[in-house]
Amino acid sequence: MKKKLLYIGSAVVLVAVGFFVYKSLGSTEKTISFDTAKIGKGTISNTVTATGTLEAIKTVEVGTQVSGVIEKIYVDFNSQVKKGQLLAQLDETPLIAQLDQSKSTVDQSDAEVKYQKATYDRYKVLVEKNLIAQSDFDLAEYNYSKAIATLNNAKSMYDKNKINLSYARIYSPIDGIIIERAVDEGQTVAASFSTPTLFTIANDLTQMRVEAKVDEADIGKVINGQRVEFTVDAYPLKKFNGEVTEIRLKPVSSANVITYTVVINAPNPDKLLMPGMTANANFFVTERKDILLVPSKAVQFTPDQAVIDTYNEAAGESNPPTMSPQSPEMGQVAPKDKQTGDSEKTVWIKQGLLIHPQKITVGVTDEIHYEVLSGLNEGDDVVTSMSSAANRTKAATGAAKSPFMPQRPGSNRKTATTSKQAQPPQP
């Protein structure tokens, strides 16, 4: 009979203890709550933005070196042309007339040379026999030399007019596409001071480039070979890829703002991009793909050690982990490795009902996430914030109050009582 009573008493004690632990843990979970995030893989990228203009890699302006009237145009906008193809022809009539005139001058000068040569040869024989004065021979020699010079000058003018006649026909200097035609048939062009532009030819629109203007504050982050993504207003949802090929050293000043021109190659196999389009470019300064990420909120989270101890004790942890506030484990940043830039930090992991700290090594960051190099596994739950019923009640009470509404007498005492009751119970 005594043994039976002893068994019954022991069972009652165990039930009471279990009930007390259950109530304590349930009360703790109700008064303390944690926000967690699951460790997963993703991408970290830091970018520099700039705007620029799309251009063909090679653009040639075709002009004319002679003046005249455009007689015939053989190409138009968007015409595909080959090197040496005839593009336009000027009226050749005045040029042919000039050529004929210069040819007559050459013939006349040639006749003069022949006459002066005969005179020179005759005077040479006479002067050798002392039959004429030396001055007469010198004059004959001078006239002969002058006639030769005049003939050479006439031949030069003839060659020049012949070349000008060839300039009346405009040929393409490269393979490409006509992107601009600045003249029409019947229009007069004058080449007296500068060469007028008749056509603009882009060699290959399947390979283009972006000339982006990068601010002086960001130019130090841009390097050759860097990956670039850009969009154009014509296709706002489509991203085009490119690569930095040149960083020009000459600064460009506009409204006291200094920028530098960065050239980006832009493959255009579908010919969607057109010269002159505005490109909004993102230069990827830092880019890591398929890496473990931890939220920066979890790295910056520093809990109240007393609350964590109370919570873990209530959850069944006999020796909860403790840390001194001065240690790096409390969220202080450890010195970075000078070579890799990595640093040690501490996050709090929730496993089941227990919360414990974990040292980790982090790499690059985009201020939202950190790269996890060691210390965490995919799927781990890290704590990002902690709140208690007292804090939530206080926040809700504060949010409900209005500075323009009178308070009831004794309202402060009720708030203090509520905060006191919201503290997690001790086991």
ABEGO torsion letter per residue (X at the ends): XAAAAAAAAAAAAAAAAAAAAAAAAAAAAAABBBBBBBBBBBBBBBBBBBBBBBBBABBBBBBBABBEBBABBABBBGBBBBBGBBABBBBAAAAAAAAAAAAAAAAAAAAAAAAAAAAAAAAAAAAAAGABBAAAAAAAAAAAAAAAAAAAAAAAAAAAAAAAAAAABBBBABBEBBABBABBBGBBBBAAABBBBABBBBABAABBBBBBBBBAAAAAABBBGBBBBBBBAABAABBBBBBBABBBABBBBBGGBBBBBBBBBBBBAAGABBBGBBBBBBBBABBBBGBBBBBAAAAABBBBAAAAAAAAAAAGBABBBBBBAABAAAGBBBBBBAAAGBBBBBBBBBBEABBBBBBBBBBBBAGABBBBABGBBBGBBBBABBBBAAAAAAAAAAAABBAABBBBBGAAAAAAAAAAAABBBBX
